[in-house]
Amino acid sequence: MKDKKIWIPLFGILLLTVFIVNLSFGTIKIPFLKVIAILLGDTEIKQSWQYIVLNYRLPKATVAVLVGIALSVSGLLMQTLFRNPMAESYVLGISSGAGLGVALVILGSALLPPALVSVFTSSYGIVLVSVLGSFFLLLLVLFVSNRVQNTVTVLIVGIMFGSFANALVSILTFLSSAEQLKRYTLWTLGSLGNITWDMIALFAGCTILGLFGSLLTVKSLDAFLLGDNYASSMGIDVLKSRNYIILITSLLAGASTALVGPIAFIGLAVPHIVRLILQVSSHRALIIASAFLGAIIMLICDVIVQVKGDSFLLPINAVTSIFGAPIVIWLLVRKRV
């Protein structure tokens, strides 16, 4: 699988296949070939099937692809920057900052003027406060990053900021009503549905920008594998490159969290799976492969979410971990890492 001429087409075909399977699966099963016909604009297909595919399943599948790309690539960047296999896209406290912003308007709604409660607790309002929370934590991390030399220190500071934000959320949780707790808990479980095309277009723009930006950091990422001193000896501005990578990660992970809530496993495990499968160190290959595989796994998890049909939907955040953890364990054991 080291030859890009082999694995890029394979991943591309697999992604396209899983995408269409995702569109055909649900409460109402729609034949695979019918889904393809609908996507190609065939108007002879049942109107109800067209509506389900184009207005419900297609947006959700698109969001799944974008989330998989954003979290997988940002997780890879963090693992390389901090040379830590346990690092992930949320390690700098971005998810915690988003969670704090959402908690303030859901759990702390009594502290807000009544006129603002309905605005901030709407679907768009939740996205806005999530972005603001992530951005505020990002500014704090960048402030510290510019004042320390050791990259590991930035990691520790990010974890501390995240812990502080989680502590504030815990206090708000303790003081909240059962209805507020239920709504906040549902947000933390993640959801790929009920997202407008306008929001998806904005998210797609952030993901494409972040993916392109990450490909521009390939030289720095390859050098960071051997440490900050080695990167500096290669003529790389460590501080500037570190801030750039943090900004890209924040854009990808922050946009994803704001739109669908915190999603576990993807950012942590997908880079490991890609490394085990490809066995390469080039970050150009790792970034592209992580984007493909992250999108594929998110689509598969979204299919599993609907396994109970119309009775209820499983939480996507739980499914990503339940589905993914055994895969990683199996790969590690098989490779005898």
Contacts in CASP RR format, 6 or more apart in sequence:
PFRMAT RR
TARGET T0000
AUTHOR 0000-0000-0000
METHOD contacts of the structure
MODEL  1
MKDKKIWIPLFGILLLTVFIVNLSFGTIKIPFLKVIAILLGDTEIKQSWQ
YIVLNYRLPKATVAVLVGIALSVSGLLMQTLFRNPMAESYVLGISSGAGL
GVALVILGSALLPPALVSVFTSSYGIVLVSVLGSFFLLLLVLFVSNRVQN
TVTVLIVGIMFGSFANALVSILTFLSSAEQLKRYTLWTLGSLGNITWDMI
ALFAGCTILGLFGSLLTVKSLDAFLLGDNYASSMGIDVLKSRNYIILITS
LLAGASTALVGPIAFIGLAVPHIVRLILQVSSHRALIIASAFLGAIIMLI
CDVIVQVKGDSFLLPINAVTSIFGAPIVIWLLVRKRV
1 7 0 8 1.000
1 277 0 8 1.000
1 278 0 8 1.000
1 279 0 8 1.000
2 278 0 8 1.000
2 279 0 8 1.000
2 280 0 8 1.000
4 285 0 8 1.000
4 288 0 8 1.000
7 278 0 8 1.000
7 289 0 8 1.000
8 288 0 8 1.000
8 292 0 8 1.000
11 289 0 8 1.000
11 292 0 8 1.000
11 293 0 8 1.000
11 296 0 8 1.000
12 292 0 8 1.000
14 292 0 8 1.000
14 296 0 8 1.000
15 65 0 8 1.000
15 292 0 8 1.000
15 295 0 8 1.000
15 296 0 8 1.000
15 299 0 8 1.000
18 296 0 8 1.000
18 299 0 8 1.000
18 300 0 8 1.000
19 61 0 8 1.000
19 65 0 8 1.000
19 299 0 8 1.000
20 32 0 8 1.000
20 35 0 8 1.000
20 36 0 8 1.000
20 39 0 8 1.000
21 32 0 8 1.000
21 299 0 8 1.000
21 303 0 8 1.000
22 57 0 8 1.000
22 61 0 8 1.000
22 64 0 8 1.000
22 299 0 8 1.000
22 300 0 8 1.000
22 302 0 8 1.000
22 303 0 8 1.000
23 30 0 8 1.000
23 35 0 8 1.000
23 39 0 8 1.000
23 53 0 8 1.000
23 57 0 8 1.000
23 58 0 8 1.000
23 61 0 8 1.000
24 30 0 8 1.000
24 31 0 8 1.000
24 32 0 8 1.000
24 34 0 8 1.000
24 35 0 8 1.000
25 303 0 8 1.000
25 306 0 8 1.000
26 57 0 8 1.000
26 306 0 8 1.000
26 309 0 8 1.000
27 306 0 8 1.000
27 309 0 8 1.000
27 310 0 8 1.000
28 48 0 8 1.000
28 49 0 8 1.000
28 52 0 8 1.000
30 38 0 8 1.000
30 49 0 8 1.000
30 52 0 8 1.000
30 53 0 8 1.000
34 45 0 8 1.000
34 49 0 8 1.000
35 53 0 8 1.000
37 44 0 8 1.000
37 45 0 8 1.000
38 45 0 8 1.000
38 49 0 8 1.000
38 50 0 8 1.000
38 53 0 8 1.000
38 54 0 8 1.000
39 53 0 8 1.000
39 58 0 8 1.000
43 50 0 8 1.000
59 193 0 8 1.000
59 195 0 8 1.000
59 196 0 8 1.000
59 197 0 8 1.000
59 200 0 8 1.000
60 192 0 8 1.000
60 193 0 8 1.000
60 195 0 8 1.000
60 302 0 8 1.000
61 299 0 8 1.000
61 302 0 8 1.000
62 200 0 8 1.000
62 204 0 8 1.000
63 192 0 8 1.000
63 193 0 8 1.000
63 195 0 8 1.000
63 200 0 8 1.000
63 203 0 8 1.000
63 259 0 8 1.000
63 260 0 8 1.000
64 192 0 8 1.000
64 295 0 8 1.000
64 298 0 8 1.000
64 299 0 8 1.000
64 301 0 8 1.000
64 302 0 8 1.000
65 295 0 8 1.000
65 298 0 8 1.000
65 299 0 8 1.000
66 200 0 8 1.000
66 203 0 8 1.000
66 204 0 8 1.000
66 207 0 8 1.000
66 256 0 8 1.000
66 295 0 8 1.000
67 192 0 8 1.000
67 256 0 8 1.000
67 259 0 8 1.000
67 260 0 8 1.000
67 263 0 8 1.000
67 266 0 8 1.000
67 298 0 8 1.000
68 256 0 8 1.000
68 266 0 8 1.000
68 270 0 8 1.000
68 291 0 8 1.000
68 294 0 8 1.000
68 295 0 8 1.000
68 297 0 8 1.000
68 298 0 8 1.000
69 207 0 8 1.000
69 211 0 8 1.000
69 291 0 8 1.000
69 294 0 8 1.000
69 295 0 8 1.000
70 89 0 8 1.000
70 206 0 8 1.000
70 207 0 8 1.000
70 210 0 8 1.000
70 252 0 8 1.000
70 253 0 8 1.000
70 255 0 8 1.000
70 256 0 8 1.000
71 89 0 8 1.000
71 252 0 8 1.000
71 253 0 8 1.000
71 256 0 8 1.000
71 263 0 8 1.000
71 266 0 8 1.000
71 267 0 8 1.000
71 270 0 8 1.000
71 294 0 8 1.000
72 266 0 8 1.000
72 267 0 8 1.000
72 270 0 8 1.000
72 271 0 8 1.000
72 274 0 8 1.000
72 290 0 8 1.000
72 291 0 8 1.000
72 293 0 8 1.000
72 294 0 8 1.000
72 295 0 8 1.000
73 210 0 8 1.000
73 211 0 8 1.000
73 214 0 8 1.000
73 252 0 8 1.000
73 287 0 8 1.000
73 290 0 8 1.000
73 291 0 8 1.000
74 89 0 8 1.000
74 248 0 8 1.000
74 249 0 8 1.000
74 252 0 8 1.000
74 253 0 8 1.000
74 267 0 8 1.000
75 87 0 8 1.000
75 88 0 8 1.000
75 89 0 8 1.000
75 249 0 8 1.000
75 253 0 8 1.000
75 267 0 8 1.000
75 268 0 8 1.000
75 270 0 8 1.000
75 271 0 8 1.000
75 290 0 8 1.000
76 214 0 8 1.000
76 267 0 8 1.000
76 270 0 8 1.000
76 271 0 8 1.000
76 274 0 8 1.000
76 283 0 8 1.000
76 286 0 8 1.000
76 287 0 8 1.000
76 290 0 8 1.000
77 89 0 8 1.000
77 214 0 8 1.000
77 217 0 8 1.000
77 221 0 8 1.000
77 245 0 8 1.000
77 248 0 8 1.000
77 249 0 8 1.000
78 84 0 8 1.000
78 87 0 8 1.000
78 88 0 8 1.000
78 89 0 8 1.000
78 91 0 8 1.000
78 92 0 8 1.000
78 249 0 8 1.000
79 85 0 8 1.000
79 87 0 8 1.000
79 88 0 8 1.000
79 271 0 8 1.000
80 221 0 8 1.000
80 224 0 8 1.000
80 225 0 8 1.000
80 283 0 8 1.000
81 87 0 8 1.000
81 151 0 8 1.000
81 221 0 8 1.000
81 224 0 8 1.000
81 242 0 8 1.000
81 245 0 8 1.000
81 246 0 8 1.000
82 91 0 8 1.000
82 151 0 8 1.000
82 152 0 8 1.000
82 154 0 8 1.000
82 155 0 8 1.000
83 151 0 8 1.000
83 224 0 8 1.000
83 225 0 8 1.000
83 227 0 8 1.000
84 91 0 8 1.000
84 155 0 8 1.000
85 272 0 8 1.000
86 268 0 8 1.000
87 155 0 8 1.000
87 268 0 8 1.000
88 267 0 8 1.000
88 268 0 8 1.000
89 249 0 8 1.000
89 252 0 8 1.000
89 253 0 8 1.000
89 256 0 8 1.000
89 266 0 8 1.000
89 267 0 8 1.000
90 96 0 8 1.000
90 253 0 8 1.000
90 257 0 8 1.000
90 262 0 8 1.000
90 267 0 8 1.000
91 155 0 8 1.000
91 158 0 8 1.000
91 159 0 8 1.000
92 137 0 8 1.000
92 138 0 8 1.000
92 141 0 8 1.000
92 154 0 8 1.000
92 155 0 8 1.000
92 158 0 8 1.000
92 161 0 8 1.000
92 246 0 8 1.000
92 249 0 8 1.000
92 250 0 8 1.000
93 137 0 8 1.000
93 141 0 8 1.000
93 158 0 8 1.000
93 159 0 8 1.000
93 161 0 8 1.000
93 162 0 8 1.000
93 165 0 8 1.000
94 134 0 8 1.000
94 137 0 8 1.000
94 138 0 8 1.000
94 249 0 8 1.000
94 250 0 8 1.000
94 253 0 8 1.000
94 254 0 8 1.000
94 257 0 8 1.000
95 134 0 8 1.000
95 253 0 8 1.000
95 254 0 8 1.000
95 257 0 8 1.000
95 262 0 8 1.000
96 137 0 8 1.000
96 161 0 8 1.000
96 162 0 8 1.000
96 163 0 8 1.000
96 165 0 8 1.000
96 166 0 8 1.000
96 169 0 8 1.000
97 133 0 8 1.000
97 134 0 8 1.000
97 136 0 8 1.000
97 137 0 8 1.000
97 162 0 8 1.000
97 165 0 8 1.000
98 130 0 8 1.000
98 131 0 8 1.000
98 133 0 8 1.000
98 134 0 8 1.000
98 254 0 8 1.000
98 257 0 8 1.000
98 258 0 8 1.000
98 261 0 8 1.000
98 262 0 8 1.000
99 130 0 8 1.000
99 133 0 8 1.000
99 165 0 8 1.000
99 169 0 8 1.000
99 187 0 8 1.000
99 188 0 8 1.000
99 257 0 8 1.000
99 262 0 8 1.000
100 133 0 8 1.000
100 137 0 8 1.000
100 165 0 8 1.000
100 166 0 8 1.000
100 168 0 8 1.000
100 169 0 8 1.000
101 129 0 8 1.000
101 130 0 8 1.000
101 132 0 8 1.000
101 133 0 8 1.000
102 126 0 8 1.000
102 129 0 8 1.000
102 130 0 8 1.000
102 184 0 8 1.000
102 187 0 8 1.000
103 168 0 8 1.000
103 169 0 8 1.000
103 172 0 8 1.000
103 173 0 8 1.000
103 184 0 8 1.000
104 111 0 8 1.000
104 129 0 8 1.000
104 172 0 8 1.000
105 112 0 8 1.000
105 117 0 8 1.000
105 120 0 8 1.000
105 121 0 8 1.000
105 125 0 8 1.000
105 126 0 8 1.000
105 129 0 8 1.000
106 121 0 8 1.000
106 126 0 8 1.000
106 176 0 8 1.000
106 180 0 8 1.000
106 183 0 8 1.000
106 184 0 8 1.000
106 187 0 8 1.000
107 169 0 8 1.000
107 172 0 8 1.000
107 173 0 8 1.000
107 175 0 8 1.000
107 176 0 8 1.000
107 180 0 8 1.000
107 181 0 8 1.000
107 184 0 8 1.000
108 172 0 8 1.000
108 175 0 8 1.000
108 176 0 8 1.000
108 180 0 8 1.000
109 117 0 8 1.000
109 120 0 8 1.000
109 121 0 8 1.000
109 180 0 8 1.000
112 120 0 8 1.000
119 125 0 8 1.000
120 126 0 8 1.000
120 128 0 8 1.000
120 129 0 8 1.000
123 194 0 8 1.000
124 199 0 8 1.000
126 187 0 8 1.000
127 199 0 8 1.000
127 258 0 8 1.000
127 259 0 8 1.000
130 254 0 8 1.000
130 257 0 8 1.000
130 258 0 8 1.000
130 261 0 8 1.000
131 254 0 8 1.000
131 255 0 8 1.000
131 258 0 8 1.000
134 250 0 8 1.000
134 253 0 8 1.000
134 254 0 8 1.000
134 257 0 8 1.000
134 258 0 8 1.000
135 250 0 8 1.000
137 158 0 8 1.000
137 161 0 8 1.000
137 162 0 8 1.000
137 165 0 8 1.000
138 246 0 8 1.000
138 247 0 8 1.000
138 250 0 8 1.000
140 161 0 8 1.000
141 154 0 8 1.000
141 157 0 8 1.000
141 158 0 8 1.000
141 161 0 8 1.000
141 246 0 8 1.000
142 243 0 8 1.000
142 246 0 8 1.000
142 247 0 8 1.000
144 153 0 8 1.000
144 154 0 8 1.000
144 157 0 8 1.000
144 158 0 8 1.000
145 154 0 8 1.000
145 157 0 8 1.000
145 239 0 8 1.000
145 242 0 8 1.000
145 243 0 8 1.000
145 246 0 8 1.000
146 239 0 8 1.000
146 243 0 8 1.000
148 154 0 8 1.000
148 157 0 8 1.000
149 228 0 8 1.000
150 228 0 8 1.000
151 224 0 8 1.000
151 228 0 8 1.000
151 238 0 8 1.000
151 242 0 8 1.000
154 242 0 8 1.000
154 246 0 8 1.000
173 181 0 8 1.000
173 184 0 8 1.000
176 184 0 8 1.000
187 261 0 8 1.000
188 261 0 8 1.000
188 262 0 8 1.000
188 317 0 8 1.000
189 315 0 8 1.000
189 316 0 8 1.000
189 317 0 8 1.000
189 318 0 8 1.000
190 260 0 8 1.000
190 261 0 8 1.000
190 262 0 8 1.000
190 263 0 8 1.000
190 315 0 8 1.000
190 316 0 8 1.000
190 317 0 8 1.000
191 260 0 8 1.000
191 261 0 8 1.000
191 316 0 8 1.000
192 260 0 8 1.000
192 302 0 8 1.000
192 305 0 8 1.000
192 316 0 8 1.000
193 260 0 8 1.000
195 259 0 8 1.000
195 260 0 8 1.000
199 259 0 8 1.000
202 255 0 8 1.000
203 255 0 8 1.000
203 256 0 8 1.000
203 259 0 8 1.000
206 251 0 8 1.000
206 252 0 8 1.000
206 255 0 8 1.000
207 252 0 8 1.000
207 255 0 8 1.000
209 251 0 8 1.000
210 248 0 8 1.000
210 251 0 8 1.000
210 252 0 8 1.000
211 252 0 8 1.000
211 287 0 8 1.000
211 291 0 8 1.000
213 248 0 8 1.000
214 245 0 8 1.000
214 248 0 8 1.000
214 252 0 8 1.000
214 287 0 8 1.000
215 284 0 8 1.000
215 287 0 8 1.000
217 241 0 8 1.000
217 244 0 8 1.000
217 245 0 8 1.000
217 248 0 8 1.000
217 283 0 8 1.000
218 282 0 8 1.000
218 283 0 8 1.000
218 284 0 8 1.000
218 287 0 8 1.000
219 236 0 8 1.000
220 231 0 8 1.000
220 236 0 8 1.000
220 241 0 8 1.000
220 244 0 8 1.000
220 245 0 8 1.000
221 245 0 8 1.000
221 283 0 8 1.000
222 281 0 8 1.000
222 282 0 8 1.000
222 283 0 8 1.000
223 230 0 8 1.000
223 231 0 8 1.000
223 234 0 8 1.000
223 236 0 8 1.000
224 231 0 8 1.000
224 241 0 8 1.000
225 281 0 8 1.000
228 238 0 8 1.000
231 238 0 8 1.000
231 241 0 8 1.000
232 238 0 8 1.000
256 263 0 8 1.000
257 263 0 8 1.000
260 316 0 8 1.000
261 317 0 8 1.000
262 317 0 8 1.000
263 298 0 8 1.000
263 316 0 8 1.000
263 317 0 8 1.000
263 320 0 8 1.000
264 317 0 8 1.000
264 318 0 8 1.000
264 320 0 8 1.000
264 321 0 8 1.000
265 320 0 8 1.000
265 321 0 8 1.000
265 324 0 8 1.000
265 325 0 8 1.000
266 294 0 8 1.000
266 297 0 8 1.000
266 298 0 8 1.000
266 320 0 8 1.000
269 324 0 8 1.000
269 325 0 8 1.000
269 327 0 8 1.000
269 328 0 8 1.000
270 290 0 8 1.000
270 293 0 8 1.000
270 294 0 8 1.000
270 297 0 8 1.000
271 286 0 8 1.000
271 290 0 8 1.000
272 328 0 8 1.000
272 331 0 8 1.000
272 332 0 8 1.000
273 293 0 8 1.000
273 327 0 8 1.000
273 328 0 8 1.000
273 331 0 8 1.000
274 286 0 8 1.000
274 289 0 8 1.000
274 290 0 8 1.000
274 293 0 8 1.000
275 286 0 8 1.000
276 331 0 8 1.000
276 332 0 8 1.000
276 335 0 8 1.000
276 337 0 8 1.000
277 289 0 8 1.000
277 293 0 8 1.000
277 331 0 8 1.000
278 285 0 8 1.000
278 286 0 8 1.000
278 289 0 8 1.000
280 286 0 8 1.000
297 320 0 8 1.000
297 323 0 8 1.000
297 324 0 8 1.000
298 320 0 8 1.000
300 323 0 8 1.000
301 316 0 8 1.000
301 319 0 8 1.000
301 320 0 8 1.000
301 323 0 8 1.000
302 316 0 8 1.000
304 314 0 8 1.000
304 319 0 8 1.000
304 323 0 8 1.000
305 313 0 8 1.000
305 314 0 8 1.000
305 315 0 8 1.000
305 316 0 8 1.000
305 319 0 8 1.000
306 313 0 8 1.000
306 314 0 8 1.000
307 314 0 8 1.000
308 314 0 8 1.000
END
